[in-house]
Amino acid sequence: MLLALAGCTEPGGLNDGLGMTPAPISAGEEAEKPAVENGHSSGGAAGAPEQEVQGSNASFADQMKTLTNTGTVKSLSYSRLTQKYVYIKTADSSSFEVYFGDYQAKTEKLVIKHTYSAKESSVSLSPTGPYFIVTRVTSRNPDRYKSDLYYTGDLKPYAALSTFGEPKWDENGRLIGSTEYFDKHPNTYQSRISVVSLKAAPDQEGVFDQTVTVVKGPATSRKTGVIFNMTKVDKNMIYYQELNLNTKRIENKQELY
């Protein structure tokens, strides 16, 4: 069982948005390739399940450029600080593999294989810490995402996150997500944007160190009519759109945390 950050937490879940879920992996559909930005890019390169990286004399920047420009990688994310990276390698239209690489150790390892399309899947590595997420779209209008949180020390998943839009890392390695929280008492739903600090390494209590909710919508007895779509996180400022599903009105807002 994997710990899950609240995103439509089912009745019976714990408070603070933490509950239990087996986090099954389900199929994704088509999505756009991510553009190069803050260490995230699209492109591609082949990799081995566990091997020494070829061309070990190349600089980290050169190696990331090679990955970006090779055609079999759909999504690539890397950290200039830690010189680690993670990418999706597509073999065909109905399967893909996720690889984790350590430039300093000159190694790459296979993380997981999936037998469904990678078109709506992506990866994102913490800029500072030992975690990355493998994310996929689960539904549209509104866009809901499911992300599996992996620890780079053993390449195992330790948490599942369900969010509106893709979760984002801040510069300190905290994970920020827009979720729908279910409160069993008194049976209400509420949209939230929360900032999650992660432990240096997983322990028996999981990976979440602290969760701070910085934006809250109205609590309702039905599924929320207000959704927060994050557009950017920069210098402790969250930029987001508040979407009213009933009126279709969109407001651009920001919140310091």
N, C-alpha and C positions, 0 to 999 in steps of 0.2 A: 504494500500500500504506500502511496506517495502523499505527502502533505500538499495541500492546495491552497493558494491564495484565493480569496473570495472572488468569484465570478459566477454568479448564479449558484451560490452555495445552497445545497438542498436542505430542506427542513431536517433538523437534528444536527446540523453542523455546529461547530464551536463558535463562540463569540470572537470578536476581532477579525472575522473573516477567514479563520483557519478551520478547515474541515478535513475529512478523509475521502480520498478518491483513488480508484485504481488507475486513473489516467490512461485509458486505452488510446492507442494510436489509430486515428481514422484517416480516410483518404482525403486528399486535398484536390483543388482544381486549379484553373489557370490564374496566374498573377503576373504582374510586371516584374522585370528584373530590377533589383535595387541599383541605384546609381552610386558612383564613388563618393563617399562622404564620411569623414571622421573615422577612417579605417574600415569602412564597409564598402564592398564593391561587388559587381557581377563580372563574370568572365569564366575561366575554368582551367583546370589542369588535372591530369591523372595522378593518382596516389596509390600507395600500397597499404594493405591492412596494417602492417607494422614493419617499417623499413627505415634505413638511413636515407635522408633526403639527397637526391642527386644534385650535382652542381653546387656542392657545399661551399665553394669559394665565392659564390654570389652573395651580395649584400642582402640584408633583409628587405630593403626597398625593391631591389631587383627581383627577388623571389616573389614578392607580392605582385609586382607588375607582370611577371610571367604567369602567375596563377590567374590574374585578371584577364589576360589576353588569350588564354587557352579555352577552347570551346566546350569542354565537358563539365566545367564548374558553373553551376547556376547561381550560387550565392557564396560570398567570401566575406569574412569578418576577421579583423586582426587588431592587435594592440602594439603600437610602437614602443610603449613603455616596457611591457613584458616580453615582446617579440615572440608572442604565441599567436596562433591563428586557427580558424575552423572554417571548413567549407563543405558544400554539397557537390558531390560528383554524380552526374547523371549518366547512366549506362544506356538507357532507352527511355521511351515515353511512359513506361509503367513501373519504373523502379529507380531508386537512388541510394547513395551511400553518403554518410557523414564522416569526415576525417578531421582529426585534431592534430595540429603540428606544433612543434617546439623548435624554433629556429636555432637557438643556442645549443640545444642537444642534437640538432640535425636529425630529428626523427619525426615520422608521421604515424598515426595509429588510426585504425578503423574504429569508429564509435558505434555505429549501428547501420543496418541495412533496412530499407523499407520497400515493400512491393506495391507501391502506388506512385502516382505521378508527383514529381517535385514542383509542379507548376505554381502551386500556392504554398510552398514551404520556403523558409529562409533560416539563416543562422545569425546569431549575434553574440559576440564575445565581450565580457566585461573588460573595460579599458585598464583596470588595475588589479582585479582579483581573480581567483582561480575558478571562475564559473562561465558557462555559456548557455544559451538557450537555442533550442530547435523549435521553430514556430510554424504553425500552419493555420490557414483559414478554415473555420468550421461552418460558417454560414454568412450570408450577405444581407444587407439592409435590415438592421445595422450589421456592420462587419464585426464578427466575433472571431477571436483567435484563441488557439490552445498552444501553450508553450511548455516544453519539458526542460527543466533546469538541470544541467549536468555539472558535476564537479570534475575539474581537470586532473585531479590527483589520481582518480581511479576510473574516470570516464563513465560513471554510472549516473542515472537520473535520480534526483532526490526530491523533486517537487514538480507539481503541475499547476500552471497558472492559466486561468480563463479570463480573458480581457476583451474590452471593446477596443479595437485597434491593436497595433503591436506594442508590447511593453518596450520601454526605453531605459538605457543605462545613463546615469549621470557621470560626471568626470571623477567622482569618488568611488565608483563601482556599486552604487545603490541602484536597485531596480525599481522602476516607477511604472505603475499600471493603472488603467481605468477599468473599474470593475462594477458589477452589480452585487450588492451585499444583501443577503437574506437574514433577517433577524427573527429567530423562532418565536420570541416573545417581544412584541405582540403581533407576530406574523406580518412584517413589513419588508418592503424592498427599497433599496436606496443606492443610487449611483455614487461612486466615490473615486477619487484619485488618491492612491496611497504610495508612499515611499518606503521601500523595504531594504533594511540593512542586512547583509548576509554575514554569517560567521566565517572566520578564517578557514575553517574546515568543518564538514558535517560531523555531528555527534549524535548521541542517542535521542536527543530532543529535536533533531532535524537540522535545517540550514538557516532558518530565519532567526535573526538576532533581535530585530526590532521593526515593528510596522507602525508608521505614522500616517494618519489620514489627513490630507491637507485641503481637499475639496470635497464637499458633500452636497448632494442634491436633496430634493424633498423626499421624505419617507412616505410610501404609499402602500395600500393593501394589495395592489396588483403589480405586475411587472412595471418597472419604471418607465415613465414617459419622457424622461430627460436622460440624455447620454452625453458623456464627455469624451471628445476625441482629441487626444494630445497631438499637437503638431510639432513641438520642439521642446527640448529641455536644455537650458543654457545658464550656467553660473547660478545655480540654485533658483532658477525661475522656470516655472512650467507654463508653457503657452498651449492653450487648448481652445476648442470650439465647443460651446454648449448647444446641443441640438435638442429641440423640443419635437418629439415624434408626433405629437398631436397637431401642432400648428405649423410644423416644418420650419420654424424660425431658428436661425443660427446666429449666435453671438460669439464674437472673438473675445477671449478673456485671458488673464494671466494671474499666476499666484506664486508668491515667494515662499520658499520653504527652508 
